Amino acid sequence: MATRWGFGADLAIDLGTATTVIYQRGAGVMLDEPSLIATDPRTGALLAVGQDGYEMLGRAPGQVQLVRPLVGGVIRDPLGTERMVRHLVTSLRPSRIVRPRMAVALPGHVSPLERAAVEDAVLRSGARSVFTVDGTLAAAIGAEQHVSGPAACLIADLGAGKTDLALISLGGAVVARTLPVGGDTMDSAIVDWMTRQHRLLLGTRTAEDIKVRIGSAGARGPAGSMRVRGRDIDSGLPRTVVVSPEDVRTALGPVVSQLRDALVALIGQAPPELVGDLVNDGLTLTGGGALLHGLPEYLSEALHVPVRVAENPRWSTALGVGRCVEDFRGMRSMLTESVR
Ligand SMILES: Nc1ncnc2c1ncn2[C@@H]1O[C@H](COP(=O)(O)OP(=O)(O)OP(=O)(O)O)[C@@H](O)[C@H]1O
């Protein structure tokens, strides 16, 4: 995926809890890797980053420490984040002479300390200068929404560690909320449900696989059951269970309801003029969680507005930040430059 670098090879980064996506100015999305690093706990040496680390998940021996440096969309391991970003950026083979400007999406709720941690990690990974963009605004731009006009744009960005909701008008969020609920919560709900119903312990990778293949919100889900292997809680031995889409829908029900209730509450806080716009313009879903089967139909029925999924929901934020790096001058009202 690497291309030749040179002047203008600026980067847009969506640093996510589960996935890091990097967009290169003039070239588009160049990298999409799990946000994961594997290190040797005895020496601290970096063993693997991204997909190579993901392959080790749940299978790594004691001498390999697997870390997701971000939790809930914010940095929990600053050094790990810096090493991960540096490795991923370097894998694009940037010029050693001209360091790129980098723009990175930030969740709306970050504290000054969390913001500084992101800016530091990106600066140390080789940036000449760092800009930040509000993540929900970026997701809306990447989903081809008109965020600068007076009409309301309601966005739900469903990530792995959190869900950002915002009602945007005139280039800013009029009301916004971050839920500490995302794809990871869905995976945990499946693990918990399997433990309770079948006394079978699953790894989170298997739970995610179940969610992606037969998970759904509401009645419109995929057909067909799935054979799932895990560890019997009583015997400690391997066991296989057949799981139906209805089972998974039941497991995911409370998480999906939480999302619906938060959207109802957010719309309830919005000015009536903007709420009126939603009858036509509706809700746009971005982030990997937007791909859950039946979610648009379920939310449309619950909220009485049309719901659409962005064309490429997993890349919406990176594409939105990418739009900013393509036109730093024209998009300057969306960008905040880090001053060090
Ligand atoms: N087809 C699918 N159905 C349901 N969930 C999916 C599907 N594909 C991906 N996901 C989920 O989307 C989540 C990852 O989405 P995304 O890459 O947008 O998150 P992130 O940006 O890393 O997280 P955050 O925004 O919380 O920092 C994971 O939980 C993944 O399981």
The ligand as an ORCA input file, in Angstrom:
! r2SCAN-3c Opt
* xyz 0 1
  N     -20.292     -6.330     10.526
  C     -20.198     -5.862     11.782
  N     -21.238     -5.988     12.635
  C     -21.153     -5.521     13.901
  N     -20.067     -4.905     14.410
  C     -19.002     -4.764     13.598
  C     -19.006     -5.224     12.244
  N     -17.791     -4.937     11.692
  C     -17.067     -4.323     12.654
  N     -17.794     -4.233     13.801
  C     -17.346     -3.694     15.103
  O     -16.948     -2.360     14.951
  C     -16.013     -2.043     15.998
  C     -14.837     -1.313     15.408
  O     -15.311     -0.140     14.833
  P     -14.340      1.092     14.602
  O     -13.138      0.646     13.844
  O     -15.169      2.192     14.030
  O     -13.940      1.403     16.123
  P     -12.744      2.265     16.687
  O     -12.671      3.555     15.925
  O     -11.514      1.461     16.743
  O     -13.273      2.499     18.175
  P     -13.528      3.850     19.007
  O     -14.249      4.802     18.097
  O     -14.358      3.388     20.160
  O     -12.187      4.325     19.434
  C     -15.583     -3.373     16.609
  O     -16.225     -3.536     17.868
  C     -16.109     -4.390     15.600
  O     -16.432     -5.635     16.210
*
